[in-house]
Structures are given as C-alpha cells and as structure tokens.
C-alpha cells in the first residue's frame, strides 16, 4: 500500500509505504539513528534489508526528555566522526522522538542531507514521521526549535507494532482519533465501533491517517493554514508536557487530555454538544487514554499558551472541533472563557 505526498511549494514528492519494505538500496554513506530499545528489537532486520557503501549506527537515549540540544549535538558529532558528506543519508529507526530529532539533524548537517523515516510506533506511523516536521524541545516548550524538512521516503511496517507496549499503542491511537474528530466523522465512528485488536483494523487506521495527512501537507507544507488543524489538542498538551518535564505523560496521552480540554472550550463556544464531548471522552477512555490533568496555576498555564507556535501577534490560536468531523480556528476567544475552562481542571 502506498500514499504519495506531493508538495506544491517545492515541486517535490515522496512515497509513504505501508507494509512494503523489502529492500533499501542507497549510494554513499548511511547512518541509522535509533535507541537501545528499538535497536534491540528491529535493527538486525533492517540491516538485512539495507545496501549501502558505508554504515554507521548512532544510538540515542530513549524518551521525550532527551529530545534536546544535547542529544542533537551527540548525533551531529557522530556524523562528523563518521565523515558523512552531503551525498549521505540519515535513517530514523524509532518512534516520534527519533523521527523528529533525526530529521532535524539531517536538515542542518552540512546544510542538509537526505533522510528516510522508518517509524516503529503507531504515533510515529500515523503522524510524526509524515509531513516533514522536525525539531527538538527546550525549556520554553515542545518543538520550538526545528525545521520543515521532508524525508525521501517513509516505511510504515505494522509488524513493528507487535512489540509495542500497550501504553505506547494507545498514545498513537490518540493522534489518530485527533484526525478523525476534525476531518472525518465516519472515521471517528470507526474508533467508536472497533477496538483495534486485528492487524487489518490497525492497517486501516495507519492508511487512513496517512491519507488525511498527505492531503493536508500537500496543501500547506509550512503550516500557514489548514495544517495547523493537525495540532488540535496540542495547544493544551504542550503546556502539560512542559509542566511535567516530559516524564509523566507520553505525547499521545498529553494530546488526549488536550483534546478533552479543547472540547470543553468548544462546548462553551457552542461548537460542540455535551453529548459529543462525552462520546469523544468515552472513546479516548476506551483506549486507556487519560482525559484529566490537575492544573496548579491557571494563570501560569494560560500564559504558557503564548509560546505555542500557532500564536501570532499576542493572540492564542485554538483549533477546535465544530461538531465531530469538522473544525474551526479561533484566535479571538476571551481570556475569561479560557480561564473558566482551565478552572474546571484545577
């Protein structure tokens, strides 16, 4: 199964392959960036499928808290030691953290070299590895340093998910449900009616999410318009992740909480009914996803919104559902309304 991503701005295209990884043949030097967990499970298999002139393996720490300048610099140093040049290729083998930081390293090493994504988590397969968003976190927030840099290809293998812990799998489901709520009501109903226990159901989810994201990215690569909708739930989630130092919640878990918070705001703005809010909440809970977070300081939480990448000219941009299956973007929500939502989670 293949999905083509066509970028209008750069007249470039690449393919996302789903369960179609037989061989990767590359010219020049190649470096694979992975972590000890994923490397121990899947690196040997990937090496058996890879043909190249020279190969280096770079292992980074496992966890969102390591998606930072220090780890990025470790990758760059290893690339220089291995003497990779501008004809070389980086391969990301791992989840969203590996995908984001490897893509960013590729974008700045000698001003840009090729990279390929091989995502091994559901979250990365349905979201992080597709679309060219790369970056790292810093003390001010998540993904505030980075670049739009597209891969040469993405290979999504559903069998990688067979070794995924249940919590990691659920975190990926949150990102898929996010897309369904804002873009496709029928797709959302699929999550209501199915439990994703079969490989066929999982493959359908991956394929559908890639198709949605491919359509969005082809229209708006640099997130100047419709692509911002993919950040539904993230405005709240990024504050939660930063407040908890990226150690309490997986990214998808924070997104699930952020979705529920955004829905409470949508309810107050008469965009979402109470029944719809509860159905979404129940569906998230069905996949063992959290929906509540105790805010300690509502004013601090509110001010953190202004570090969100979507905020412009001192206005907070909220991505909200307009019913299930549609979306709207609001940048004029009164502070008192937002604060009343935050108080509900205090």
C-alpha positions in Angstrom: 0.0 0.0 0.0 1.4 3.4 -1.0 0.5 7.0 -0.5 2.1 9.8 -2.4 2.8 13.1 -0.8 3.1 16.0 -3.3 4.5 19.3 -2.1 3.3 22.2 -4.2 5.7 24.7 -2.8 8.9 22.7 -3.6 7.6 20.7 -6.5 8.8 17.6 -4.6 7.1 14.3 -3.9 7.8 11.2 -1.8 6.1 8.0 -1.0 4.8 6.6 2.3 5.0 2.8 2.0 2.7 0.7 4.3 3.9 -2.9 4.8 6.1 -2.7 1.7 9.7 -2.8 2.9 11.7 -5.4 1.0 15.0 -3.7 0.4 16.6 -0.2 0.7 19.5 0.4 -1.7 21.4 3.7 -1.1 24.5 5.2 -2.6 27.3 6.6 -0.3 27.5 6.6 3.4 24.4 5.9 5.7 23.9 6.5 9.4 21.0 4.9 11.2 19.7 6.8 14.3 17.8 4.6 16.8 17.7 3.9 20.5 18.6 0.8 22.5 15.0 -0.4 22.9 14.1 -0.3 19.2 17.6 -1.2 18.1 17.5 -4.4 20.1 14.2 -5.4 18.5 14.4 -4.4 14.9 17.9 -3.1 13.9 19.2 -6.5 12.8 16.2 -7.0 10.4 16.7 -3.5 8.9 20.4 -4.2 8.4 19.5 -7.3 6.4 17.4 -5.1 4.0 19.9 -2.3 3.6 22.5 -2.0 0.9 25.0 0.9 1.1 28.7 1.7 0.7 29.4 2.6 4.4 27.2 2.3 7.5 27.2 3.9 11.0 24.9 3.2 13.9 24.0 6.0 16.3 22.1 5.1 19.5 20.4 7.9 21.5 18.7 7.8 24.9 15.0 6.7 24.8 12.5 9.2 25.9 10.9 12.6 25.1 13.1 14.3 27.8 16.1 13.5 25.6 14.8 15.3 22.6 17.0 18.3 23.2 20.2 20.2 22.1 22.5 17.8 23.9 21.2 14.7 22.1 21.1 16.6 18.8 24.8 17.6 19.2 25.7 13.9 20.0 24.2 12.9 16.7 26.0 15.6 14.8 29.3 14.8 16.4 28.9 11.1 15.4 28.1 12.2 11.8 31.3 14.3 11.6 33.3 11.4 13.1 31.9 9.1 10.5 32.8 11.7 7.8 29.3 11.7 6.2 29.1 14.2 3.4 26.3 15.9 1.5 25.6 12.8 -0.6 25.0 10.7 2.6 21.7 9.6 4.1 20.3 9.5 7.6 17.8 6.9 8.5 15.5 7.3 11.5 14.5 4.0 13.1 12.2 4.6 16.1 9.3 6.5 17.3 8.4 10.2 17.2 11.4 11.3 19.2 13.8 9.6 16.9 11.9 10.8 13.8 11.8 14.4 14.9 15.4 14.7 16.1 16.9 12.7 13.2 15.0 14.8 10.6 16.3 18.0 12.3 19.8 16.7 12.3 19.5 15.9 8.6 18.2 19.4 7.9 21.2 21.2 9.5 24.1 18.8 8.9 26.3 20.4 6.2 23.1 22.5 5.4 21.0 19.5 4.6 21.4 15.8 3.7 18.8 13.1 2.7 16.9 11.2 5.3 14.5 8.3 5.4 11.9 7.5 8.1 11.2 4.0 9.4 8.7 4.7 12.2 8.3 1.9 14.8 5.4 3.3 16.9 1.8 3.8 16.0 2.1 7.5 16.9 5.0 7.9 14.5 3.4 5.9 11.7 0.1 7.9 11.8 1.6 11.3 12.5 5.2 12.2 13.5 7.1 10.6 10.6 4.8 12.0 7.8 4.9 15.7 6.7 8.4 16.9 7.4 8.1 18.5 10.8 11.4 18.1 12.6 12.7 19.5 15.8 13.6 19.4 19.5 12.3 20.7 22.8 13.8 23.3 25.1 12.9 24.8 28.5 10.3 27.1 26.9 8.3 24.3 25.3 7.9 21.5 22.8 9.3 21.5 19.3 10.0 25.3 19.5 13.4 24.7 17.7 13.2 22.9 14.4 12.6 23.0 10.6 10.3 21.8 7.9 12.4 19.2 6.2 10.9 16.4 4.1 12.1 12.8 4.0 13.0 10.9 0.9 10.6 8.1 1.8 8.7 6.7 4.8 8.3 3.0 5.5 5.5 2.0 7.9 5.5 -1.6 8.9 2.6 -2.7 11.0 4.5 -5.7 12.4 6.7 -3.2 14.3 3.7 -2.6 16.5 3.6 -6.2 17.7 6.3 -5.4 20.3 4.8 -2.0 21.3 3.7 -1.7 24.9 0.0 -1.2 25.3 0.5 2.3 26.7 2.6 3.3 23.6 0.0 1.9 21.3 -2.8 3.9 23.0 -0.7 7.0 22.7 -0.7 6.5 18.9 -4.5 5.9 18.9 -4.9 9.4 20.4 -3.3 11.1 17.4 -5.4 9.0 15.0 -8.6 10.0 16.9 -7.5 13.6 16.7 -7.5 13.5 12.9 -10.9 11.7 12.8 -12.6 14.3 15.1 -11.5 17.2 13.0 -11.6 15.7 9.4 -13.8 12.6 9.2 -16.9 11.7 11.3 -17.1 8.3 9.7 -13.5 7.6 10.6 -14.3 8.7 14.2 -17.2 6.2 14.3 -14.7 3.5 13.3 -13.0 4.1 16.7 -16.3 4.0 18.5 -17.2 0.7 16.9 -13.8 -1.1 16.9 -11.2 -2.0 19.4 -8.2 -2.2 17.0 -7.3 -5.8 18.0 -6.8 -7.1 14.5 -3.9 -6.3 12.1 -6.5 -5.4 9.4 -8.1 -2.7 11.6 -4.7 -1.3 12.6 -3.5 -1.2 8.9 -6.7 0.7 8.0 -6.0 3.3 10.7 -2.5 3.8 9.5 -3.6 4.1 5.9 -6.4 6.5 6.6 -4.3 8.8 8.8 -1.5 8.9 6.2 -4.1 9.8 3.5 -5.5 12.6 5.6 -2.1 14.0 6.5 -0.9 13.6 2.9 -3.8 15.7 1.7 -3.2 18.4 4.4 0.5 18.6 3.9 0.3 18.8 0.1 -1.9 21.9 0.5 0.0 23.5 3.3 3.6 22.3 3.9 4.7 25.1 6.2 1.6 25.3 8.4 0.3 28.6 7.3 -3.3 27.5 7.1 -5.1 24.1 7.2 -2.1 22.1 8.5 -2.4 23.9 11.9 -5.6 21.9 12.4 -3.4 18.8 12.9 -2.5 20.5 16.2 -6.0 20.0 17.7 -5.4 19.3 21.4 -1.7 20.2 21.2 -2.0 23.8 22.4 -3.1 22.4 25.8 -0.9 19.2 25.5 2.4 21.0 25.0 1.8 23.1 28.2 1.1 19.9 30.1 4.2 18.2 28.8 6.4 21.1 29.6 5.0 21.5 33.1 5.6 17.8 33.8 9.1 17.8 32.3 8.1 15.3 29.6 8.3 12.5 32.1 4.7 11.9 33.4 2.8 11.5 30.1 3.6 10.1 26.7 2.9 12.6 24.0 -0.3 10.9 22.8 -1.5 10.8 26.4 -1.0 14.5 26.8 -2.8 15.0 23.4 -5.8 13.0 24.7 -6.0 15.3 27.7 -5.5 18.3 25.4 -8.4 17.1 23.2 -10.7 16.9 26.2 -9.6 20.4 27.3 -10.2 21.8 23.8 -13.6 20.2 23.7 -14.6 21.9 27.0 -13.7 25.2 25.3 -15.6 24.2 22.2 -18.6 23.4 24.4 -18.6 26.9 26.0 -18.4 28.4 22.5 -21.4 26.3 21.4 -19.3 24.4 18.8 -19.7 21.0 20.4 -22.6 19.5 22.2 -22.3 17.9 25.6 -23.2 14.5 24.1 -20.4 14.9 21.5 -18.0 15.9 24.2 -18.9 12.8 26.3 -18.7 10.5 23.3 -15.2 11.6 22.5 -14.2 11.4 26.1 -15.6 7.8 26.3 -13.8 6.8 23.1 -10.5 8.1 24.4 -11.1 6.2 27.7 -11.9 3.1 25.7 -8.3 3.0 24.6 -7.0 3.6 28.1 -6.1 7.3 27.5 -6.2 9.9 30.2 -8.5 12.9 29.9 -7.8 14.9 33.0 -4.9 16.9 34.3 -4.8 18.9 37.6 -3.7 22.5 36.8 -1.8 24.0 39.7 -1.7 27.6 38.5 -4.3 28.6 35.8 -2.6 32.0 35.1 0.7 30.3 34.5 -0.9 27.7 32.3 -2.7 30.4 30.3 0.5 32.5 29.8 2.3 29.4 28.5 -0.1 29.3 25.5 1.7 32.3 24.1 4.8 30.2 23.5 2.7 28.0 21.2 4.0 28.1 17.6 0.5 28.9 16.2 0.1 32.0 18.4 0.6 35.2 16.4 0.6 38.9 17.4 -0.2 38.1 21.0 -3.3 36.1 20.0 -3.7 32.5 21.1 -4.9 30.3 18.2 -7.2 27.5 19.3 -8.0 24.6 17.0 -11.5 23.4 18.0 -14.0 20.8 16.7 -17.1 22.2 15.1 -19.1 19.1 15.8 -17.5 15.8 15.1 -15.9 15.6 11.7 -15.3 19.4 11.2 -13.1 22.0 12.7 -12.7 25.7 13.2 -9.8 28.0 14.2 -10.4 30.7 16.9 -8.0 33.4 17.7 -10.4 35.8 19.5 -11.5 33.8 22.5 -12.0 36.0 25.5 -9.5 35.2 28.3 -12.3 34.9 30.8 -13.8 32.0 28.8 -10.4 30.2 28.5 -9.8 30.7 32.2 -13.1 29.3 33.1 -12.1 26.1 31.2 -8.8 25.9 33.0 -10.6 26.3 36.3 -12.5 23.2 35.6 -9.2 21.3 35.5 -7.6 23.0 38.5 
